[in-house]
Amino acid sequence: MKGPGRDLNKVFLQTGDCFVGVQPTVVTTVLGSCLAVTMHVPNKGIGIICHAFLPDSSAGPTIGDSEPQVCRYVDTALQNMLETMDKIGVPRRDLVIKMFGGASGLAGRSMESTAYDIGRRNIAMARKLLRFARLDVLVEDVGGCRGRKLLFNTRTGEVWVKKLRDQR
């Protein structure tokens, strides 16, 4: 791989997963209505990322799920990420937070026009929870109707985003 992180470990982040990079790693994922949130600790070179696809875990697991993926939902993914950083002794004031994804999947309709727009609801849930935790999002590239390919360097906190073709 030429360019960002060519000498680093590489991981592809699946939908509903989180990844903590204590060793320098480039994490790649592809987002549509799903939401990726990154948290980076500059003075330690540690980064964590989630790829959540539903906003709220309160609906509970579906039939057949004995133990749902924590990072499947925006609310539990963010809680898990913050608890992980707490456990490794990172003060929340040291976190640099970025947010990506949440595209609209409904071609030809504005994101505000429907309550069923998962992308918009994912973004709203993340903003609500981060605001409640008194954490600011430094960078975001969210909404719209185009998917995104994302590369996250856990050591530097850098994120590269490539917008995918509009599917409308």
C-alpha positions as CSV (number, residue, x, y, z in Angstrom):
1,M,0.0,0.0,0.0
2,K,1.4,3.4,-1.0
3,G,0.5,6.4,1.0
4,P,-1.0,6.6,4.5
5,G,0.2,3.9,6.8
6,R,1.9,1.6,4.3
7,D,4.1,0.0,7.0
8,L,1.3,-0.4,9.6
9,N,-0.9,-3.4,10.5
10,K,-4.1,-3.4,8.5
11,V,-7.6,-4.3,9.6
12,F,-11.0,-4.2,7.8
13,L,-13.7,-3.2,10.2
14,Q,-17.0,-5.1,9.7
15,T,-20.4,-3.7,10.3
16,G,-21.3,-3.9,14.0
17,D,-17.6,-4.1,15.2
18,C,-15.2,-1.9,17.2
19,F,-11.5,-1.9,17.0
20,V,-9.0,-0.6,19.6
21,G,-5.5,0.1,18.2
22,V,-2.9,0.1,20.9
23,Q,-0.4,-0.9,18.1
24,P,-0.3,1.3,15.1
25,T,-2.9,0.1,12.6
26,V,-4.8,1.4,9.6
27,V,-8.4,0.5,9.9
28,T,-10.5,0.5,6.8
29,T,-14.3,0.4,6.6
30,V,-17.1,1.3,4.1
31,L,-20.1,3.3,5.3
32,G,-23.5,4.0,4.0
33,S,-26.2,4.8,6.6
34,C,-23.9,3.3,9.2
35,L,-21.9,5.6,11.5
36,A,-18.2,5.4,12.3
37,V,-16.9,7.3,15.3
38,T,-13.2,7.5,16.0
39,M,-11.5,8.5,19.3
40,H,-7.8,9.2,19.3
41,V,-5.4,9.9,22.1
42,P,-2.6,12.0,20.6
43,N,-0.1,11.8,23.4
44,K,-0.4,7.9,23.5
45,G,-0.9,7.1,19.9
46,I,-4.0,5.0,20.7
47,G,-7.1,5.0,18.6
48,I,-10.5,3.3,18.7
49,I,-13.2,3.2,16.0
50,C,-16.8,1.8,15.8
51,H,-18.9,0.9,12.8
52,A,-22.5,1.1,14.2
53,F,-25.5,0.5,12.0
54,L,-28.5,1.2,14.2
55,P,-29.0,4.2,16.6
56,D,-30.6,2.7,19.7
57,S,-30.2,-0.7,21.5
58,S,-33.4,-0.2,23.5
59,A,-35.3,-2.4,21.0
60,G,-33.1,-5.2,22.3
61,P,-31.7,-8.2,20.5
62,T,-33.6,-9.9,17.7
63,I,-34.9,-13.4,18.1
64,G,-31.9,-15.8,18.0
65,D,-29.4,-13.3,19.3
66,S,-28.2,-14.6,22.6
67,E,-25.6,-11.8,22.9
68,P,-26.0,-8.9,20.6
69,Q,-22.9,-7.1,19.2
70,V,-22.2,-4.2,21.5
71,C,-21.0,-2.1,18.5
72,R,-24.1,-2.8,16.5
73,Y,-25.8,0.2,18.0
74,V,-24.6,3.8,18.2
75,D,-25.5,4.1,21.9
76,T,-23.8,1.0,23.1
77,A,-20.8,1.4,20.8
78,L,-20.1,4.9,22.2
79,Q,-20.6,3.7,25.7
80,N,-18.2,0.8,25.1
81,M,-15.6,3.0,23.5
82,L,-15.7,5.5,26.4
83,E,-15.5,2.7,29.0
84,T,-12.6,1.1,27.2
85,M,-10.7,4.4,27.2
86,D,-11.6,4.8,30.9
87,K,-10.2,1.3,31.7
88,I,-6.8,2.1,30.0
89,G,-6.6,5.3,32.0
90,V,-7.3,7.9,29.3
91,P,-8.9,11.1,30.6
92,R,-11.8,12.1,28.4
93,R,-10.4,15.6,28.0
94,D,-7.5,13.9,26.0
95,L,-9.9,12.4,23.4
96,V,-10.0,13.7,19.8
97,I,-13.3,12.6,18.4
98,K,-14.3,12.4,14.7
99,M,-17.6,11.1,13.1
100,F,-18.3,9.9,9.6
101,G,-21.2,8.3,7.6
102,G,-24.9,8.4,8.2
103,A,-25.8,8.8,4.6
104,S,-29.4,8.8,3.5
105,G,-30.5,5.6,1.9
106,L,-33.7,7.0,0.5
107,A,-33.1,8.2,-3.0
108,G,-34.9,11.3,-4.1
109,R,-36.1,12.3,-0.6
110,S,-34.5,14.8,1.8
111,M,-33.0,13.4,5.0
112,E,-35.4,15.4,7.0
113,S,-38.5,14.1,5.2
114,T,-38.7,10.7,7.0
115,A,-38.5,9.3,10.5
116,Y,-37.2,6.1,9.1
117,D,-33.9,7.5,7.9
118,I,-31.4,5.4,9.8
119,G,-28.4,7.5,8.7
120,R,-30.0,10.7,10.2
121,R,-31.0,8.8,13.3
122,N,-27.5,7.4,13.8
123,I,-26.0,10.9,13.6
124,A,-28.6,12.4,16.0
125,M,-28.0,9.6,18.5
126,A,-24.2,10.1,18.4
127,R,-24.5,13.9,18.8
128,K,-26.9,13.5,21.7
129,L,-24.7,11.0,23.6
130,L,-21.5,12.9,23.0
131,R,-23.1,16.2,24.0
132,F,-24.4,14.4,27.2
133,A,-20.8,13.3,27.9
134,R,-19.6,16.8,27.3
135,L,-17.4,15.7,24.4
136,D,-16.9,17.7,21.3
137,V,-16.6,16.3,17.8
138,L,-13.5,17.9,16.2
139,V,-14.2,16.7,12.6
140,E,-17.3,15.3,11.0
141,D,-18.3,14.2,7.5
142,V,-21.8,13.0,7.9
143,G,-25.2,12.9,6.1
144,G,-25.8,13.4,2.4
145,C,-26.6,10.5,0.1
146,R,-23.2,9.1,-0.7
147,G,-21.4,6.3,1.0
148,R,-17.8,6.7,2.2
149,K,-14.7,4.6,2.3
150,L,-12.7,5.4,5.4
151,L,-9.1,4.8,6.5
152,F,-8.2,5.5,10.1
153,N,-4.6,5.6,11.4
154,T,-4.8,4.6,15.1
155,R,-1.4,6.0,15.8
156,T,-1.8,9.5,14.3
157,G,-5.6,9.8,14.4
158,E,-5.7,10.8,10.8
159,V,-8.7,9.8,8.8
160,W,-8.9,9.6,5.0
161,V,-12.4,9.7,3.5
162,K,-13.3,8.8,-0.1
163,K,-16.9,9.6,-1.1
164,L,-18.5,6.9,-3.1
165,R,-20.7,7.4,-6.1
166,D,-24.2,8.7,-5.5
167,Q,-26.6,5.8,-5.8
168,R,-29.7,7.8,-6.8
